Amino acid sequence: MEKVRLYQYHFRPGQFDFNNRISFTGLINSILDAAGKQADANNFGIEALIKNGKTWMLNRIFFEFIN
Protein backbone atom coordinates (compact mmCIF):
# COMPACT_ATOMS: atom_id res chain seq x y z
CA MET A 1 0.00 0.00 0.00
CA GLU A 2 1.37 3.40 -0.97
CA LYS A 3 1.48 5.71 2.01
CA VAL A 4 2.03 8.97 0.15
CA ARG A 5 0.83 10.02 -3.24
CA LEU A 6 0.74 13.51 -4.73
CA TYR A 7 -2.11 14.90 -6.79
CA GLN A 8 -2.15 18.16 -8.69
CA TYR A 9 -5.35 20.19 -8.76
CA HIS A 10 -6.30 23.22 -10.80
CA PHE A 11 -8.86 25.44 -9.16
CA ARG A 12 -11.36 27.50 -11.13
CA PRO A 13 -12.00 31.18 -10.46
CA GLY A 14 -15.36 30.43 -8.79
CA GLN A 15 -13.58 28.43 -6.08
CA PHE A 16 -11.84 31.47 -4.63
CA ASP A 17 -13.15 33.97 -2.10
CA PHE A 18 -12.95 37.77 -2.28
CA ASN A 19 -9.43 37.67 -0.79
CA ASN A 20 -8.29 35.40 -3.65
CA ARG A 21 -7.97 32.40 -1.32
CA ILE A 22 -9.34 28.95 -2.11
CA SER A 23 -12.78 28.53 -0.58
CA PHE A 24 -13.29 26.06 2.24
CA THR A 25 -15.67 24.04 0.04
CA GLY A 26 -13.18 23.93 -2.83
CA LEU A 27 -10.39 22.76 -0.53
CA ILE A 28 -12.47 20.07 1.17
CA ASN A 29 -13.79 18.76 -2.17
CA SER A 30 -10.20 18.41 -3.38
CA ILE A 31 -9.14 16.60 -0.20
CA LEU A 32 -12.06 14.16 -0.51
CA ASP A 33 -11.30 13.62 -4.20
CA ALA A 34 -7.67 12.80 -3.35
CA ALA A 35 -8.84 10.38 -0.64
CA GLY A 36 -11.03 8.61 -3.21
CA LYS A 37 -8.15 8.37 -5.68
CA GLN A 38 -5.91 6.95 -2.97
CA ALA A 39 -8.56 4.37 -2.04
CA ASP A 40 -8.87 3.37 -5.72
CA ALA A 41 -5.09 3.04 -6.04
CA ASN A 42 -5.07 0.66 -3.05
CA ASN A 43 -8.02 -1.43 -4.26
CA PHE A 44 -10.58 -0.35 -1.69
CA GLY A 45 -12.29 2.38 -3.69
CA ILE A 46 -15.98 2.42 -4.55
CA GLU A 47 -15.61 0.29 -7.70
CA ALA A 48 -13.72 -2.46 -5.86
CA LEU A 49 -16.19 -2.47 -2.99
CA ILE A 50 -19.26 -2.59 -5.25
CA LYS A 51 -17.88 -5.70 -6.95
CA ASN A 52 -17.98 -7.38 -3.54
CA GLY A 53 -21.46 -6.07 -2.71
CA LYS A 54 -20.11 -3.52 -0.24
CA THR A 55 -19.90 0.23 0.01
CA TRP A 56 -19.05 2.89 2.57
CA MET A 57 -20.50 6.16 3.76
CA LEU A 58 -18.75 9.17 5.24
CA ASN A 59 -20.66 9.88 8.41
CA ARG A 60 -18.54 12.60 9.94
CA ILE A 61 -15.44 14.58 9.04
CA PHE A 62 -13.37 16.99 11.07
CA PHE A 63 -10.65 19.31 9.83
CA GLU A 64 -8.60 21.61 11.98
CA PHE A 65 -6.57 24.27 10.24
CA ILE A 66 -3.85 25.86 12.32
CA ASN A 67 -2.55 29.18 11.14
N, C-alpha and C positions, 0 to 999 in steps of 0.2 A: 504494500500500500504506500503510495506516495504521500509524504507528510506535507510537502510544500509545493505549490504550483502557482505560477503567476498568470494572471489574466489581464489583458489590456482592454479598457473600456473607453469609448468616445461618448461624451455627454453632449446632448443637444441643448441649444439655447434655452428652451423652456424648462430645463432642469436646474436652472440657476436662480438664486434669489436676487433681490435688488442690490445687494452688496457684491454681486458676481461670485458668490460662493455656491457650491453644489447644494441643492436642497436636501433636506433630511430624507424625504421620500426617494429621491434619485439615488442617494448613497445606499440606503437600505435595500432598494431593489437590486442594485449592483452586487451587494454582499450576498443576498439570497440567490441571485443568479450564479455567482461564483461557487456557492455551496452546492447548488444543483449540479454544476459541471464537475465538481470534485467527486460528488457521489457517483455520477455516471462513470467517471474515469476509474473508480474503484469497484465497479459492478454492484452498487447498491442504490442506483438511481431509480427513478420512477419506472422506466421501461423494464429494467431487470426485475423489479419487485412485482410488476403487473404480470409478468410471465409466470410467476410463482403464486399468483392469486393473492398478492399482498400489496399494501400501500402504506403510506404514512401521512400524518397530518401535523402541521406545526401548530401547537396549542398556545404557546407562549414564547415570547422572545424579549430579551433584555439587552440593551446596549448602553454602555456608559462611556461617554467621551470626556476625556480629561484634557484640559487645555494647558 
